[in-house]
Amino acid sequence: MDIFSDDKAHDECGVVGVYGPGRDVARLAFFGLYALQHRGQESAGIASSDGRTAHIHKGMGLVSQVFNEENLRPLKGHLAIGQNRYSTTGSSNLRNAQPYLIETMYGPLGVAHNGNLTNALILRKKLLERGVGLSSTSDSEVITQMLAAPADAWSDLPENGTESDRWVARIRSLMQVADGAYSLTILTRHAIYGVRDPLGLRPLCLGQLDTGGHILASESSALHTIGAKYLREVEPGEIVRMDGSGLTSFVGKPSPKKALCIFEYVYFARPDSHFEGQVVHNVRQQMGRQLAKETGVEADVVVGVPDSATPHAIGYSQESGLPFTEGLTKNRYIGRTFIQPDNQLRKVGISLKYNPLTTNLQGKRVILIDDSIVRGNTAGPLVQLIRDGGATEVHVRVASPPVRHPCFMGVDMATYKQLIAHKLDIEGIRQRIGADSLDYLSLAGLETAVHEAIGRNTGHCAACFSGNYPINIPDWLFEEDRDKVMFEGMWGD
Ligand code: SF4
């Protein structure tokens, strides 16, 4: 086990797009990506353009590892897009790092993608049959090439339209055939486009720069980081264009239902971001309150697994009346590293990441709150750590239901065999992690908590808990070796 890995589902990516005349927009994109680092830690990249030439830099690692003054300086221009990647489709290497930047008959085209196409295999084959070459295993390159070279059957391009009309038509034709999750930022010669899939599975929001111009980002926290004013979310199925004439909205592909990923509220998003009119921190507190209503147990203190489960634990404490206390200290500066521990350090395991706060745990019956359990590889060591800290009982409460189904919409839990709740029932998991008791928030309770917090039922995807997917999932995606099916014969990586 990689001791630096956690037991969390990971969102595939964070994206940004900036149109800012007179500004060093690559620098704005850098700080936007920096604020979205939690959405992807394997690679980062920025593409920019001044309307004449385009530039790109991308690499493996964290945003701060990939960029420095020297490689940021050549990224000139007033248009930029950027992406942080955590691979789910395609292997993790530089060839799959984003954005993609290619030359087209209308100038440069750059694409940054958050999500996952569920029919990428079909679209990929169609492109290859048409003679379009692909250089990576990523579905995002498929999107890029479909925009660059739309097939007649897919497109309804205006004969005499402007360049902008043509890009909007190309994006629309992509949206007619692409299934699955996609929040896109797209760079062209004169404009930045933002696109959200018809279900709105992955988030994307819009902001205004105080010096003129606009910005797109996966989460509102990225806007605040660079001093931009939050305007609104890009609507599911909407295309927005940011250029010299300001902000323009187009209907891309309308859908009667919406399905924002409910896991954004559970874990993915930063607590200071807001979706659907509510701060994520508040939604998580509501989940904690609901969890206390459903799974109360006699105890002395409530402890959250830092930092992600702290809001849930505060909510649990508020509802139960039990005091919230810090029971685990997390090394705040730990992050992804390429340096692996030696065997001696490996034995220390999770202590490299957390230490128990013994003064708060000694002699206490502890309710340990986690936001989710996915693979079940860290809950056991955490329970042991709390016991080592002097707790007499450890009752684990999880602020989301058991994750029993894979996700194919841009999250790294895409096979059944990864999921502990697919293999074991709750009692089996309790025994595995060594807790005195274990309970989860119900699916109805999770949905109630979200709806109460945001004040309405907007429609969410909760398929990893329920198995009810908001889109048709092709059978082959359920295959454990589907990457082999998809990329058979390609480069052996
Ligand atoms: S299956 Fe789960 S993780 Fe995937 S989009 Fe739906 S709610 Fe989110």
Residues whose N, C-alpha, C, O or C-beta is under 5 A from the ligand:
A	BS01	SF4	C261 I262 F263 P406 C407 M409 V411 C461 A462 A463 C464
